Amino acid sequence: MEEVSYDKFQRTVSDCLIRHKSILDVTSKLQEACARVNRAVAKSVTCCGCVRVKAGRQNFPPELDSYSKLKAFMDTHLEGSLCDHCREVIESEMGQTQFYLAALCDLLGLDMEEVLSKEYSRVATLGTFNLL
């Protein structure tokens, strides 16, 4: 498989954007693509059954003395693993989401790789505190 950088991907998306060049088209298509990812995940649970959701309250010891130790006690509420079909569908839907995210970056004059780099720096710097 060919190695693809965010820059190359964004340029290719830019070349493909003809019919959906409007910012309104791109933002609504991005929202639709995100919804399709959610739907594909839900269908892997409800239709296929390759993964199951077993959700409940997150449990961790009350005497936990460090926020960084909390991760060891957090549950994903997910059981099983994606079958090949569901994996393929979800990857495809995620690809479409990335397509429209790259298109939005292009229309707004943002560099997708720079956006990723800045987010990486923020997450790496803040570590476990980035989502507080």
Summary of the structure (lengths in Angstrom):
residues: 132
radius of gyration: 18.7
end to end distance: 37.9
largest distance: 57.7
contacts: 308
relative contact order: 0.18
helix: 65%
strand: 5%
